[in-house]
Amino acid sequence: MSETGEKVGAGVGGVAGTAAGVGGGVAAVSASGVAGLSGAGIMSGLATIGGTVLGGIAVLSVGTVVLAGGGAYGGYRLIKWLKNKK
C-alpha cells in the first residue's frame, strides 16, 4: 500500500498546526500587555506571557512546534484511519 496519502495528511496537518500555533501566538501577544502589535505591544506581550521577552519567545516557539507536530500526527492518523476503513 502506498504511503503517499499518509505523507500528504501529515503535511497538511503540519501546515494547519503551524498556522494555528502562529495565529494563536500572535493573538496572545496582541492581547497581553500593551494592546496592539506595535513594538511596545509586542515586547510587553512577550514579557507578560513568559516573564521576560526571551521567556515569551521560548513559550511561543515551543507552543508552535507542539501544535505543528500534533497537527502532522493527527493528519497522518486520520488518513491512515480513512484508508483502513475502506
N, C-alpha and C positions, 0 to 999 in steps of 0.2 A: 504494500500500500504506500502511496506517495505521501511524503510529509510536507508537501508544498502548502496544503491548507493550514496545517498547524503553524508553519512559519509565517504565513500571511496573518493568521489570527494573532500570533504573538506580536507581530509588527504593528498591527492596527491597535491592539490593546496597549502596547507600549507607548504609541503616539498619544492615544487617548489619556493614558495615565500621566504622561508628561504634561500634556495640556492642562489637565486637572490640577497637577501639582504647581505649575507655574501660575495658573489663574488664581488658585487658592492662596498662593504666597503673595501675589500682588494685592489681592483683596485684603489679606490680613495686614500687610504693611500699610496699606492705604487707610484702613480703619483704626489702626493703633497709633498712639502718639498724636503728633500734629496731623490734622486731617489733610488728605491730598497726597499727591505724588511729586511734590516739589523736592528739592534737595533736603530741606529741613524735615519734610514729612517722611521721606524715605529713611533718613538717619534716625529720627525719633521712633518710627515704627519698628525698625530693626532692633533698636535698643530696648524697646518695650517687650518685644517678643522673646529676645534671647538674653536679656540682662545687659549686654553690650552690643555694639554694632556687629562685631565679629561673631558673637554668640547667636545673634539673629540670622546672620548669613548661614551659619552652620545648621541651625534648626530648619531653615527653609530648604537648604540643599539636601539634607537628609530626608525631609518630607517629600521632596520632588522625586528623589531616587526611589524611595519606598513605593510611592504611587506608580511610578513608571514600571517598576518590577512587578508590582501586583497586577497592573493592567495587562502587561505582557503575559504573565502566567494565566490570568483569567481568560484572556483571548485564546491562548493555546488550549486550555482545558475545555473551553466552550466548543471550539472547532472539533476537537477530539471527541467530545461527547456527541456532537451532532453527527459525526461520521459513524460512530458506533451505533447510533440509534437507527440508522437505515436498515 
